[in-house]
Amino acid sequence: MRGLSVLTVLTNAFPLWLLLASGVALVRPELFTWFSGPFITVGLGVIMLSMGMTVGFEDFRRIGRERTSVLPGVALQYTVMPLLGWSIGWLLDLPTPFAVGLILVSCCPGGTASNVIAFLARADVALSVTMTTASTLLAVIMTPTLTALLAGSRIDVPAGGLLLDTVQVVVLPVVAGAVLKARFPAACRRVLPVAPLVAVATIVLIAASVIGGGREQVIEAGARLLLAVLFLHAGGFVLGYGTARLWTGREQAARTAAIEVGMQNSGLGVVLARQNFANPLVAIPSAMSAVMHSVVGSVAAAIWRMTTERPHAERE
C-alpha cells in the first residue's frame, strides 16, 4: 500500500514535473532533445495502450448507454476548443507556425491527464474516462478535418497524413489495450498501478524535448505564445463548465466536462505536428499546452476540491 501511495503522490505532482523539466529544457536543451523522433511516437502509443487497458470494452458500451452525460464534453471538445484556437491565433497575430500549432492542439481529443485532474477535482472520474474515450475515437475524423478546415488558409494541411497517424498512434493502441484487458485481466491489473506514472514521465519528456528543440523560438515568442496557450485552456475550462452546467444542471457533470474540454491530448498534437508539417515550430504550442493545461487543471482542481470539502467540514 505504501508503494501505491508513493506512486500516487508522484503522479499527482504532474504539473510540477512539467514546469521543472520545461524550465531546465530552456537552459540545458540537450538533456531532453534526445527524446525525439520514434521515441515520441512510441511513448504516446504506450500511453494510449495503457488507456485502453484502463477503460476496456465495457466503457465503449457505456458511451452508448450514457449518451446524454457524455455528449456535452465531447461536443464542446470539437466546437469550443477549435474555435478558441483559431480565434486566439488570429487575435494575437501569432506567426503562422505557432497559429497552426495552436489550432492543431485545439482540435485534438481530451488527454489522459484529464482523468487524474477529474479525480483531484472531485468530479466524475468514470464519466471523464468515458468522455476521453469517446473524443479519442472521434479524433480519427475530427482532428484532421477540423485542422484542415481552420488552418488550411494559412498552410497546406496534410489531412490524409493526420488521419493515418491518428489511427496508428491513438485508435490501434487503445483497441489493443482493451483487447489485452479482456484477454489477460490479471496481468493488466498488475501493470495498471504504474501506468499513470509512466504516462506522466512520457508526457514530461515529450514536452521538454520539443521546448528544448525550439528554445530560441520559444524565448523569442515569449509572452504572446504563452498567453495564447493560457487563454486556450482557461477559456476551455470556463466555457466548458458554464455550458455543461446549463446543459446538464449538475455540478459534478459540469466539472467533468470543463476538465475534458480544457485539457487536450498535447502529446498527440506533438506527434501529428512532427510527422506532418515540415516546420518544427508547429509542434511547440502542443508542448507548451502540455504544461499549461496541467497548471490550469491543477488550479481548478484545487479550487473545486476546497469548495467540495468545506461544506463537509462545516457539517462536522
Helices and strands as residue ranges (DSSP letters): H 2-12, H 14-27, G 29-31, H 38-65, H 67-77, H 80-91, H 96-106, H 113-120, H 125-151, H 159-166, I 167-171, H 172-183, H 185-191, G 192-194, H 195-213, H 215-248, H 251-262, H 266-276, G 280-283, H 284-315
